[in-house]
Amino acid sequence: MIKAVEIVDSIQRKPEEYEIITFFSKEDVWEFNSVFDNHRCEACEAHEETGFFNGNVLRSAFPDLEIIDADLIRVNVHLNCRCYLIRVTERKKLRLEGEE
């Protein structure tokens, strides 16, 4: 049991160089991006339709996510998944809010 907890805990940690950057707060907004070709799966297509995710739901929506850098997360929805999340900047947030 302890080994399983240690494994889960290590998976959810951020790379050390990004400890001061938030990824999983409600204020963090991420845009889902997938490759539009005939290899895209239905799960990724559904995430693409959703479009945007707040950081506080990333761990449940994408349990196998991998932080690449401060603005990029690989989602690993399935084996060989090419989809990713890009951090939405303040400028883009303002544009999105203006569209509502």
N, C-alpha and C positions, 0 to 999 in steps of 0.2 A: 504494500500500500504506500509506504513512504517513497519508494522508488518511483511509482507512478505520479505522485504529487510533485516530486522533483523534476520529472520529465515535463509535465504540463507547465510547471512554473518556468522552466528554462525556455520553453517554446514561446511564451508570452512576453518575454523580456525584449526590450529594445536593444539594438546594438549600442555599446557603451558611448560611442561618439555622438549619439542622438538622445542621450538621457535628458538634456535640458529642453528638447523640442517635444511638443505635444503631438500625439497622433490619435489618441483615443478619447478626446474630450468631445462634448456635444458641440462645441464651437468649431471644431475642425470639420471641414466639409471636403469630401472627396468625390471626384467624378470617375465613374466606371468607364473604361474603354476596352473594347474588344476588337479583334481583327475581323473585318467583314469579308469572309470567304466561305467556301462550302465546307470547311472543317469546323466552323463555330458550332458549339453544342447548344441545346435548348436552355440549359441552366445559365450559360453566359449570355445568351440572347435575352433572357428574362431580366438579368441584372442590368444589361444595357438599356432596356426599356425603363427600368427604375431610374437609372441615370446617376443620381447623387445620393451619397450616404453620409450621415454624420459619424464622426469618429467613435461615438459611444456605442454604435452597433456593429463596428467592423469585426470585432472578435467573434460575435455570434454569426454574422453573415458570411465571414471568410475565416474559418478556424485555422486554416493552414497558410495564412498570409505571411509574406516575407517582406520586411522593410528593406528597400534597396538604398534609398537616401531620404533626405528630409521631405522631399516632395513626390516620392514615387514608392508605391507598394505593389508587389506582385501578389495576386490573389490566390493562385493555385487552387482554383475551383475543382479541377480534375487533373489527372496525369497529362503532362505536356501542355497545360493551359498557358496561353499566350496573353491573357488579359491582365490588366493592371489598373490601379487607381492613381489618379494625379490629384495632388492637393489643389483645392480651389483657392486662388489668391483673393485678397480683399477687392481688387478691381473687378474680378469676375463675379464675386459675390454681389457687388453693387449692380452689375449688369443683370444678373439673374433676378434680384429683388425688383428691379425696374420693370421686368417682363411680367410680373404677377398682376 
